[in-house]
Amino acid sequence: LLNYQRLIANLIEMAADEAVFHHDGYGADNFEKQVTGEPATLTVYHISKLQLYYHTGHYPQALASAEQARPHIPAIKGHLLSAAYIFYYSLAITAAYGELPVKQQRKYRKVLKMNLWQMRKWASSCPENFLHKCQLMEAETARLDGRDSEAMTLYDQAMQAARAQGYLQNEAIAGELAAIFHLHKGRDKMAQVYLTDACHGYTRWGLAAKVRQLKNRYAHLLAGLPVEETQLEMKVNKPRPRDPEDSGSPGDPELYALRKVMRKLAEETDPEVLLHSFLQIAMENAGADKGYLILEKDEKLLIEAAQEGHIHHAATAPPLPLGKSVHLSRSMVRYVARTLEPVVINDPEQAGIFARDPYIAVARAKSFVCLPLLFGKIPLGVLYLENSRLTGAFTPERMAGLQFLSRQIAYIQKLQIYLTEENCVKGEAPPALIEPLTEREREVLSLIAGGMSNPEIARRLQLTLNTVKSHIWHIYGKLQVNRRVQAVTRARELKLLENE
């Protein structure tokens, strides 16, 4: 009991000095001597230090505490604390891994593998208690292995599973680790969302000092976090702080849009549902009452999702070719797909180059917006929205969130997997090229990776458009793909792009 009391006290104050971790007059050394003949008590003591050091970011000390506890683990066999030991030991390994010598990395890889095996076994028999722990351990392992897409999915799954079972602290840990992952990838906005969620979780758990620590460490991301988040005392029934997503008037349109996407899409697995969810979020964020999601496949524009008001149009399954739809401005969609420039029309009477568009002339819509969807520099398709009630509906404030949403949607892992339709089986090396690419085909492939359209490639290489299309057709055949995004993904797997 004293071990737990001291752990809680140290966590509340976020004190990691070993001298602080003592028991009513007994220093660390004296306490260990007193309990030498009590392996269970000694194990609990070292595991408590492991947890404390992990939460305070002292990872070498956390590993040392785990090693000290290891010989005595049989004393707590069958106790839930043994799962906590494996969980925190594994997280300490992955956190410290990059700073470890190669020899120690090999050693801890074996430990991590054994820990994962045990946690998977427990998760299969009791997912309520162990599944989220297993998913977070696997997420961190995937991060170390460079399996970024898999890591992103596992972080989200771990947070969702922990939340469902009421493990507030582990949901917060997963959020913090996901934030660090995205921050290292240069995705500050996504990191901000995860960090905010982590702070909410730590606050509900009672670790106000941890929230202050995160706010100091990531001041550029958490500057807008309410002051009360860092001043709350631990209260068992403290209600969850108000979530920005629940606000009717989000203060940061970009953060609001990204939070909506991550929350909804992280729970979906069906591609059609994903597309409709994205479209619905975009419409809500922009104040639109009609929308279309058009994707490019095999050099063709296909309507993959459509919504008018609260009605999803079933005509988009299978996808409908753009040319067969009369319910949107096809010329606007083609223009944006070709130029990759957004179009905003807030008054049909001032439609500019689209003034003679027959659809705009007869449509009841009073505002239009059409944005390119990009995966890096590679065009995926177009987002098209209308507002039939207001002129000037797509204000700069609304456009801020909408443009950010359009830029970031390709980073949502589940939609990314759907769009790329990777040919390689997970865990296997990609198959070799059927036939080597010619020098000209490599040039074309490099320009595709740079986001150039076929006409732009033709101008750059001084070729005819048909010749460019012929080269692309040969590239697709040799790479065994049928889309531009797939071609670039495959080329990166085979290290065919010289500048990457």
Secondary structure, DSSP 8 states (H G I E B T S, - for coil): -HHHHHHHHHHHHT---TTTS-BTTB-HHHHHHHTTT-HHHHHHHHHHHHHHHHHTT-HHHHHHHHHHHGGGGGGGTTSHHHHHHHHHHHHHHHHHGGGS-HHHHHHHHHHHHHHHHHHHHHHHH-HHHHHHHHHHHHHHHHHHHT-HHHHHHHHHHHHHHHHHTT-HHHHHHHHHHHHHHHHHTT-HHHHHHHHHHHHHHHHHHT-HHHHHHHHHHTHHHHTTS-GGGGT----TT------GGG-SS-S-HHHHHHHHHHHHHTT---HHHHHHHHHHHHHHHHT-SEEEEEEEETTEEEEEEEEETTEE-GGGSS-EEGGG--SS-HHHHHHHHHH---EEES-GGG-GGGTT-HHHHH---SEEEEEEEEETTEEEEEEEEEESS-TT-S-HHHHHHHHHHHHHGGGSHHHHHHHH---S-TTS-----SS---HHHHHHHHHHHTT--HHHHHHHHT--HHHHHHHHHHHHHHHT-SSHHHHHHHHHHTT--TT-
